[in-house]
Amino acid sequence: MRIFPEGQRVGLGGAPLGNMLGEVTDADAVATVNAAWDEGWRFFDTAPHYGLGLAEERLGAALQDKPRDAYVLSSKVGRIIYSADSAAPDDEGFEISTTRRRRWDFSRDGVLRSIEDSLRRIGTDRLDIVFVHDPDDHYEEAVAAAFPTLIELRDQGVIKAIGSGMNQSAMLTRFVQEIDIDVIMLAGRYTLIDPDALDDVLPACVEHDVQVVAVGIFNSGLMSQPRPAAGTTFNYAPAEQALVDKANKVADICESHGVTLPTAALAFPLFHPAVAGVAVGCRTPDEVRTNATLSRTAVPAALWSDLKSAGLLREDAPTG
C-alpha cells in the first residue's frame, strides 16, 4: 500500500499528543490534529505507549468527523495498557498521572489484545498499518509471535501493512532481511546530523522494497530550531558539545543559502529512495503550521554540495 497518499510526504507523529516531555490540553491536541488536516497531511501515527493510551484517544477524537478512507492510520503493538489500583506519574517521559500502566507483550494474544484496545481507544474500525514497537530486548518473541500474527492479519485483509518502529537500525535491518514486512518507522537514525542508516537498513529496504517512515528527523531538540540552544537535546538526552558544534556549522551553511537548519533537516531524508515520507511530532497548531511551511520551502542544491565539501554530510547521502 502507499503509506503517504499521493502528493503528500509529511504526516503527524502522535507522541506529543500523549504529553511527551510536556503537558498538552485536550483542546490543543484536537486543534493540532485539525491543523494537520487543514495542511493536507493524511498520515497519522500513534501508539499505546504514548501517554498510556492518551494519544490514541485524542487522535481518535479529532478524526471522528474525518472520512475514514481519506487518511492512513498507524498504531503499534508490544505494550499492553492495563489498570492499577492507584494513580501514579508515568516514568517513561510522558507528563501524566494515571491508574494506567504498561507492560511488554509480543505474544499472539498480546498483539490481538493490543490492536483491539487501540481500535476502542481511537474509536475506529480498522488500522491501516501496525508496527511492532521497540522490540529491542524482545527479538525472539517478536519474530516467533508478533510478526506471524500481524502477517496473518494482513493476509486476511484486516490490516493493510505491517512493520516495526525502533530507535535503532541494526535490528530493523534484520527484520527487513528476514521477515515479509512492508514498512519500517526509523526514529532518529536517518537525519542530517546522523545519517548512519545508510550503512545498513536503508540499502536493505531498497533491496527488499520496504518503505521507510522517517521520524525523529530533528533528533529531538538539536535541529528543531535555527540555532541549537543551550541545554539542547540529541535523541532526548543532553547533546554532546561536538554535536552542538556540528549542528551550528551546518546551520552556518544553511543560512548562507537563505534557509534554516530545520528546513534542511526536514528536506534531507526525503531524498532517499526508500523513504516514503516523514512524520513530525507536534503539540500545537502553530508547530504544525511551522513544519508545513518548512516542508514547502525549497532548499538550493548547492547547500547539499557545500555540506559535503565541508565534511558535514556523507558523500553517499542522496541529495537530489
VOFI-209463 format. One record per residue (C-alpha): residue number from 1; x negated, y negated, z negated; residue in one letter. Coordinates in nm, 4 decimals, decimal comma. Layout:
N
PT   i       xx       yy       zz aa
PT NUM        X        Y        Z  A
...
This chain:
320
PT   i       xx       yy       zz aa
PT   1   0,0000   0,0000   0,0000  M
PT   2  -0,1030  -0,3632   0,0400  R
PT   3  -0,1960  -0,4833  -0,3091  I
PT   4  -0,1583  -0,8501  -0,2230  F
PT   5   0,1301  -0,9465   0,0029  P
PT   6   0,0465  -1,0809   0,3470  E
PT   7  -0,1261  -1,4170   0,3306  G
PT   8  -0,1897  -1,4050  -0,0447  Q
PT   9  -0,5161  -1,3164  -0,2184  R
PT  10  -0,4610  -1,4664  -0,5627  V
PT  11  -0,2412  -1,3265  -0,8388  G
PT  12  -0,1679  -1,3778  -1,2063  L
PT  13  -0,3577  -1,1894  -1,4753  G
PT  14  -0,1365  -1,1318  -1,7761  G
PT  15  -0,3740  -1,1093  -2,0731  A
PT  16  -0,3296  -1,4749  -2,1825  P
PT  17   0,0473  -1,4189  -2,1947  L
PT  18  -0,0262  -1,1835  -2,4846  G
PT  19  -0,2045  -1,4593  -2,6795  N
PT  20  -0,5542  -1,3561  -2,5777  M
PT  21  -0,8009  -1,5817  -2,7626  L
PT  22  -0,5241  -1,8315  -2,8422  G
PT  23  -0,1528  -1,8573  -2,9032  E
PT  24   0,0893  -1,9215  -2,6181  V
PT  25   0,4537  -2,0024  -2,6788  T
PT  26   0,7309  -1,8023  -2,5167  D
PT  27   0,8339  -2,1101  -2,3205  A
PT  28   0,4821  -2,1753  -2,1931  D
PT  29   0,4417  -1,8112  -2,0949  A
PT  30   0,7585  -1,8163  -1,8841  V
PT  31   0,6659  -2,1536  -1,7362  A
PT  32   0,3229  -2,0165  -1,6436  T
PT  33   0,4726  -1,7241  -1,4537  V
PT  34   0,7188  -1,9570  -1,2817  N
PT  35   0,4344  -2,1888  -1,1802  A
PT  36   0,2504  -1,8915  -1,0304  A
PT  37   0,5631  -1,8000  -0,8381  W
PT  38   0,6014  -2,1568  -0,7129  D
PT  39   0,2406  -2,1447  -0,5881  E
PT  40   0,3280  -1,8395  -0,3826  G
PT  41   0,1489  -1,5844  -0,5991  W
PT  42   0,3161  -1,2472  -0,5690  R
PT  43   0,0819  -1,0127  -0,7574  F
PT  44   0,1370  -0,9884  -1,1324  F
PT  45  -0,0735  -0,7737  -1,3635  D
PT  46  -0,0118  -0,6850  -1,7262  T
PT  47  -0,0813  -0,4098  -1,9796  A
PT  48   0,0496  -0,2717  -2,3106  P
PT  49  -0,2839  -0,3698  -2,4656  H
PT  50  -0,2229  -0,7402  -2,4048  Y
PT  51  -0,0688  -0,8688  -2,7248  G
PT  52   0,0593  -0,5217  -2,8148  L
PT  53   0,3316  -0,5393  -2,5531  G
PT  54   0,3998  -0,9117  -2,5850  L
PT  55   0,2525  -0,9938  -2,2431  A
PT  56   0,4717  -0,7327  -2,0760  E
PT  57   0,7830  -0,8702  -2,2452  E
PT  58   0,7031  -1,2279  -2,1486  R
PT  59   0,6186  -1,1395  -1,7896  L
PT  60   0,9402  -0,9440  -1,7608  G
PT  61   1,1456  -1,2297  -1,8980  A
PT  62   1,0016  -1,4648  -1,6372  A
PT  63   1,0503  -1,2215  -1,3487  L
PT  64   1,4095  -1,1266  -1,4287  Q
PT  65   1,5539  -1,3692  -1,1746  D
PT  66   1,2985  -1,2904  -0,9043  K
PT  67   1,3764  -1,0438  -0,6207  P
PT  68   1,2056  -0,7191  -0,7205  R
PT  69   1,0966  -0,6358  -0,3673  D
PT  70   0,9274  -0,9756  -0,3295  A
PT  71   0,6298  -0,9092  -0,5597  Y
PT  72   0,3785  -0,6447  -0,6640  V
PT  73   0,3717  -0,5477  -1,0312  L
PT  74   0,0969  -0,3550  -1,2081  S
PT  75   0,0538  -0,2318  -1,5620  S
PT  76  -0,1714   0,0180  -1,7334  K
PT  77  -0,1892   0,3374  -1,9362  V
PT  78  -0,4294   0,4605  -2,2019  G
PT  79  -0,2954   0,2858  -2,5102  R
PT  80   0,0329   0,3691  -2,6816  I
PT  81   0,2071   0,0940  -2,8771  I
PT  82   0,3783   0,2141  -3,1948  Y
PT  83   0,5348   0,0607  -3,5057  S
PT  84   0,3815   0,0430  -3,8517  A
PT  85   0,5481  -0,0404  -4,1820  D
PT  86   0,3991  -0,3872  -4,2279  S
PT  87   0,2820  -0,6769  -4,0154  A
PT  88  -0,0890  -0,7425  -3,9710  A
PT  89  -0,3064  -0,9628  -3,7487  P
PT  90  -0,4327  -0,7979  -3,4343  D
PT  91  -0,8058  -0,7235  -3,4447  D
PT  92  -0,8706  -0,6968  -3,0695  E
PT  93  -0,8730  -1,0576  -2,9565  G
PT  94  -0,5021  -1,1390  -2,9441  F
PT  95  -0,3594  -1,4105  -3,1708  E
PT  96  -0,0628  -1,2222  -3,3053  I
PT  97   0,0579  -1,0780  -3,6358  S
PT  98   0,2969  -0,7896  -3,5852  T
PT  99   0,4086  -0,4489  -3,7051  T
PT 100   0,2958  -0,3076  -3,3727  R
PT 101  -0,0250  -0,1081  -3,3453  R
PT 102  -0,2087   0,0613  -3,0596  R
PT 103  -0,3763   0,3999  -3,0248  R
PT 104  -0,5652   0,5653  -2,7429  W
PT 105  -0,3800   0,8327  -2,5469  D
PT 106  -0,4745   0,9537  -2,1992  F
PT 107  -0,2726   1,2749  -2,2174  S
PT 108   0,0090   1,3575  -1,9773  R
PT 109   0,2713   1,2881  -2,2432  D
PT 110   0,0904   0,9671  -2,3359  G
PT 111   0,0859   0,8446  -1,9760  V
PT 112   0,4546   0,9197  -1,9255  L
PT 113   0,5487   0,7547  -2,2540  R
PT 114   0,3335   0,4512  -2,1788  S
PT 115   0,4984   0,3979  -1,8404  I
PT 116   0,8460   0,4419  -1,9888  E
PT 117   0,7661   0,1913  -2,2644  D
PT 118   0,6248  -0,0579  -2,0148  S
PT 119   0,9350  -0,0360  -1,7975  L
PT 120   1,1510  -0,1033  -2,1035  R
PT 121   0,9419  -0,3975  -2,2234  R
PT 122   0,9215  -0,5566  -1,8788  I
PT 123   1,2856  -0,4820  -1,8012  G
PT 124   1,2226  -0,3335  -1,4587  T
PT 125   1,2975  -0,0064  -1,2860  D
PT 126   0,9504   0,0526  -1,1442  R
PT 127   0,5814  -0,0288  -1,1478  L
PT 128   0,4081  -0,0600  -0,8127  D
PT 129   0,0564   0,0086  -0,9443  I
PT 130  -0,0590   0,1855  -1,2597  V
PT 131  -0,4193   0,1592  -1,3777  F
PT 132  -0,5947   0,3875  -1,6252  V
PT 133  -0,7135   0,1218  -1,8683  H
PT 134  -1,0608   0,1159  -2,0259  D
PT 135  -1,1308   0,4913  -2,0423  P
PT 136  -1,4987   0,4225  -2,1270  D
PT 137  -1,5049   0,6737  -2,4145  D
PT 138  -1,2349   0,8994  -2,2716  H
PT 139  -1,3696   1,0094  -1,9335  Y
PT 140  -1,2852   1,3781  -1,9733  E
PT 141  -0,9269   1,3234  -2,0847  E
PT 142  -0,8686   1,0623  -1,8164  A
PT 143  -0,9909   1,2970  -1,5436  V
PT 144  -0,8154   1,6039  -1,6845  A
PT 145  -0,4797   1,4475  -1,7680  A
PT 146  -0,4218   1,0791  -1,6954  A
PT 147  -0,5208   1,0727  -1,3294  F
PT 148  -0,3461   1,4004  -1,2349  P
PT 149  -0,0277   1,2688  -1,3955  T
PT 150  -0,0470   0,9447  -1,2009  L
PT 151  -0,1241   1,1296  -0,8773  I
PT 152   0,1857   1,3425  -0,9326  E
PT 153   0,3992   1,0317  -0,9889  L
PT 154   0,2542   0,8721  -0,6768  R
PT 155   0,3222   1,1849  -0,4726  D
PT 156   0,6824   1,1762  -0,5990  Q
PT 157   0,7160   0,8130  -0,4917  G
PT 158   0,7696   0,6912  -0,8481  V
PT 159   0,4713   0,4565  -0,8185  I
PT 160   0,3001   0,3340  -0,5029  K
PT 161  -0,0659   0,3178  -0,6025  A
PT 162  -0,2944   0,4301  -0,8829  I
PT 163  -0,6391   0,3396  -1,0048  G
PT 164  -0,8425   0,2281  -1,3011  S
PT 165  -0,9291  -0,1027  -1,4619  G
PT 166  -1,2550  -0,1437  -1,6528  M
PT 167  -1,5265  -0,3845  -1,7621  N
PT 168  -1,7990  -0,1681  -1,6111  Q
PT 169  -1,8793  -0,0463  -1,2623  S
PT 170  -2,0595   0,2835  -1,3257  A
PT 171  -1,7582   0,4879  -1,4357  M
PT 172  -1,5364   0,3196  -1,1794  L
PT 173  -1,7831   0,4386  -0,9168  T
PT 174  -1,7356   0,7957  -1,0344  R
PT 175  -1,3589   0,7609  -1,0189  F
PT 176  -1,3752   0,6206  -0,6645  V
PT 177  -1,6021   0,9039  -0,5522  Q
PT 178  -1,4324   1,1909  -0,7351  E
PT 179  -1,0602   1,1093  -0,7557  I
PT 180  -0,7944   1,0222  -0,4991  D
PT 181  -0,7256   0,6674  -0,6189  I
PT 182  -0,6069   0,3654  -0,4238  D
PT 183  -0,7359   0,0637  -0,6129  V
PT 184  -0,9605  -0,0460  -0,8962  I
PT 185  -0,9477  -0,3512  -1,1191  M
PT 186  -1,3054  -0,4672  -1,1639  L
PT 187  -1,3456  -0,7020  -1,4595  A
PT 188  -1,6384  -0,9425  -1,4705  G
PT 189  -1,8712  -0,7262  -1,2627  R
PT 190  -1,8474  -0,8918  -0,9252  Y
PT 191  -1,8897  -1,2609  -0,9864  T
PT 192  -2,1023  -1,5457  -0,8606  L
PT 193  -2,3305  -1,5050  -1,1636  I
PT 194  -2,3143  -1,1254  -1,1944  D
PT 195  -2,2669  -0,9534  -0,8553  P
PT 196  -2,4305  -0,6246  -0,9535  D
PT 197  -2,1284  -0,4188  -0,8478  A
PT 198  -2,2899  -0,4483  -0,5043  L
PT 199  -2,5182  -0,1661  -0,6170  D
PT 200  -2,2568   0,0970  -0,6889  D
PT 201  -1,8805   0,0606  -0,6937  V
PT 202  -1,8281  -0,1792  -0,4037  L
PT 203  -2,0097   0,0360  -0,1447  P
PT 204  -1,8189   0,3362  -0,2796  A
PT 205  -1,4898   0,1516  -0,2352  C
PT 206  -1,5752   0,0689   0,1252  V
PT 207  -1,6686   0,4314   0,1915  E
PT 208  -1,3522   0,5736   0,0324  H
PT 209  -1,1104   0,2991   0,1426  D
PT 210  -1,0289   0,1907  -0,2118  V
PT 211  -0,9084  -0,1650  -0,2643  Q
PT 212  -1,0522  -0,3889  -0,5370  V
PT 213  -0,8734  -0,6440  -0,7504  V
PT 214  -1,1467  -0,8667  -0,8930  A
PT 215  -1,0719  -1,0116  -1,2362  V
PT 216  -1,2806  -1,1951  -1,4931  G
PT 217  -1,4231  -1,3892  -1,2000  I
PT 218  -1,5256  -1,6799  -1,4222  F
PT 219  -1,6989  -1,4429  -1,6706  N
PT 220  -1,4684  -1,5925  -1,9359  S
PT 221  -1,5958  -1,9420  -2,0169  G
PT 222  -1,9219  -1,9588  -1,8234  L
PT 223  -1,7823  -2,0634  -1,4858  M
PT 224  -1,4380  -2,1849  -1,5846  S
PT 225  -1,5494  -2,5499  -1,5966  Q
PT 226  -1,7586  -2,7585  -1,3539  P
PT 227  -2,0362  -2,7541  -1,6120  R
PT 228  -2,0818  -2,4845  -1,8798  P
PT 229  -2,0005  -2,6444  -2,2134  A
PT 230  -2,1882  -2,5973  -2,5375  A
PT 231  -2,0917  -2,2691  -2,7009  G
PT 232  -1,9570  -2,1253  -2,3772  T
PT 233  -1,8973  -1,7540  -2,3446  T
PT 234  -2,0034  -1,4887  -2,0977  F
PT 235  -1,7659  -1,1924  -2,0841  N
PT 236  -1,6138  -1,3073  -2,4153  Y
PT 237  -1,9417  -1,3170  -2,6081  A
PT 238  -2,1732  -1,6139  -2,6650  P
PT 239  -2,3621  -1,6813  -2,3422  A
PT 240  -2,7386  -1,6458  -2,3454  E
PT 241  -2,9212  -1,9660  -2,2606  Q
PT 242  -3,0704  -1,8119  -1,9468  A
PT 243  -2,7209  -1,7546  -1,8098  L
PT 244  -2,6123  -2,1063  -1,9007  V
PT 245  -2,9197  -2,2436  -1,7247  D
PT 246  -2,8480  -2,0344  -1,4161  K
PT 247  -2,4843  -2,1458  -1,4086  A
PT 248  -2,5945  -2,5095  -1,4249  N
PT 249  -2,8354  -2,4588  -1,1364  K
PT 250  -2,5531  -2,3033  -0,9348  V
PT 251  -2,3346  -2,5998  -1,0319  A
PT 252  -2,6034  -2,8374  -0,9022  D
PT 253  -2,5878  -2,6797  -0,5585  I
PT 254  -2,2075  -2,6667  -0,5638  C
PT 255  -2,1913  -3,0376  -0,6418  E
PT 256  -2,4398  -3,1157  -0,3651  S
PT 257  -2,1834  -2,9694  -0,1266  H
PT 258  -1,8894  -3,1526  -0,2788  G
PT 259  -1,7274  -2,8608  -0,4609  V
PT 260  -1,7207  -2,7416  -0,8203  T
PT 261  -1,8615  -2,4308  -0,9831  L
PT 262  -1,5139  -2,2810  -1,0467  P
PT 263  -1,4223  -2,3361  -0,6816  T
PT 264  -1,7212  -2,1370  -0,5627  A
PT 265  -1,6687  -1,8739  -0,8330  A
PT 266  -1,3142  -1,8090  -0,7165  L
PT 267  -1,4067  -1,8007  -0,3484  A
PT 268  -1,7104  -1,5754  -0,3782  F
PT 269  -1,5539  -1,2316  -0,4489  P
PT 270  -1,3066  -1,2679  -0,1645  L
PT 271  -1,5787  -1,2362   0,0989  F
PT 272  -1,6451  -0,8720   0,0172  H
PT 273  -1,4559  -0,6357   0,2488  P
PT 274  -1,3464  -0,4128  -0,0400  A
PT 275  -1,1901  -0,6962  -0,2386  V
PT 276  -0,8198  -0,7281  -0,1690  A
PT 277  -0,7822  -1,0305  -0,3949  G
PT 278  -0,8408  -1,1802  -0,7359  V
PT 279  -0,6166  -1,2075  -1,0402  A
PT 280  -0,6747  -1,5038  -1,2681  V
PT 281  -0,5566  -1,5210  -1,6261  G
PT 282  -0,3636  -1,8408  -1,7006  C
PT 283  -0,1910  -1,9590  -2,0165  R
PT 284  -0,0253  -2,2790  -1,8917  T
PT 285   0,1360  -2,4042  -1,5712  P
PT 286  -0,1469  -2,6559  -1,5369  D
PT 287  -0,4026  -2,3750  -1,5351  E
PT 288  -0,2064  -2,2029  -1,2600  V
PT 289  -0,1942  -2,5183  -1,0525  R
PT 290  -0,5641  -2,5838  -1,1079  T
PT 291  -0,6597  -2,2340  -0,9925  N
PT 292  -0,4228  -2,2554  -0,6979  A
PT 293  -0,5925  -2,5773  -0,5903  T
PT 294  -0,9327  -2,4112  -0,6233  L
PT 295  -0,8176  -2,1251  -0,4046  S
PT 296  -0,7151  -2,3677  -0,1290  R
PT 297  -1,0417  -2,5626  -0,1374  T
PT 298  -1,2812  -2,4899   0,1473  A
PT 299  -1,6377  -2,4007   0,0471  V
PT 300  -1,9059  -2,5026   0,3005  P
PT 301  -2,1011  -2,2092   0,4422  A
PT 302  -2,4239  -2,3955   0,3699  A
PT 303  -2,3555  -2,3706  -0,0024  L
PT 304  -2,3973  -1,9932   0,0045  W
PT 305  -2,7138  -2,0238   0,2130  S
PT 306  -2,8602  -2,2712  -0,0336  D
PT 307  -2,7790  -2,0452  -0,3287  L
PT 308  -2,9563  -1,7574  -0,1595  K
PT 309  -3,2546  -1,9708  -0,0640  S
PT 310  -3,2841  -2,0850  -0,4266  A
PT 311  -3,2789  -1,7265  -0,5518  G
PT 312  -2,9496  -1,7852  -0,7311  L
PT 313  -2,7499  -1,5382  -0,5237  L
PT 314  -2,8423  -1,1991  -0,3849  R
PT 315  -2,9256  -1,1949  -0,0160  E
PT 316  -2,6997  -0,8937   0,0399  D
PT 317  -2,3906  -1,0612  -0,1071  A
PT 318  -2,1290  -1,1102   0,1674  P
PT 319  -2,0517  -1,4804   0,2104  T
PT 320  -1,8909  -1,5096   0,5482  G
